[in-house]
């Protein structure tokens, strides 16, 4: 899976982006739970590196699908540098 490749290369931004894309693809295929799981993992990773725009994109896709990602704030300090 593309997500794992980015993880192996220690590229958290690209990994989070791939999770967003995988979530959208899962939703399009009618796999809501899988999509929600991908979005949840992706937003968690994006928040941890302070990728605010990516967080917004994931939140927007999740909101359109009526998926609750929790109420954490994206304004928190990043825990890791962008990769």
N, C-alpha and C positions, 0 to 999 in steps of 0.2 A: 504494500500500500504506500502511496505517495507520502502520507503523513509520517509513517515510520522512517522513510528515507530522510526526510527533513530532520526528524528527531535524531537519527544516527549522525547526521552532519552537524548537529548542534546549531540549528537554524530555527529558533523559536518563532520568529515572525512568520516565516514561510510555513512552518508547521501549523500555526494557528490559522493562517490563510487557507491551507489545504483542508483543515478541519471544517472551516466555514463552507468551502466548496463541497465537501463530502456531505455535510448536513443538508445543503440545498439539494444535492442530487438524491439523497435518501428521501427527502420530502416529496420530490417530484416523482419518485418511484412508489410513493404511498407508504413509506416506512417511517412513520412519525416518531416512534420511540428512538429509532436509530438516529434520525435527524436531530432530535432533541439532545441526545447523548453527544453527538459531534459538536453541536453548538455550545453545549455546556463546557466541554473540554477546551474548545477553541477560545471561548471568552475568558475562561480561567487563565489560559496561557497568555492571551493578549493583555489582560489586566496585569499579569505579573511582570510584563516587560514594558508596560506603560504605552502600549500601542492604542491610543485613544480613537483614532479614526477606524481602525479595524474593529475595535469594541463596538463602535457605533454601527458599523455595517452588520456585524453579527446580531446585535440587538434588534436592528431593523428587520432583518430576515426572520428572526425568531418571533418578533411581534406580529408580523404578517401571518405567521402560522399559528399564532396564539400560544406560543411556548413561553413559559415563565423561566427566565434564567436566574432568578433571584434578584435581590435588591442591593448588591454590593455597589459601591461607588467606584467609577473608573478614575477618579481624581487622586487615589492613593499613590504614594510614592512607588516607583517601579522597584521590583525586587531583583531584577537582573537587567543587564544592558541589552539593547537591541542587538540581534545577531546578524 
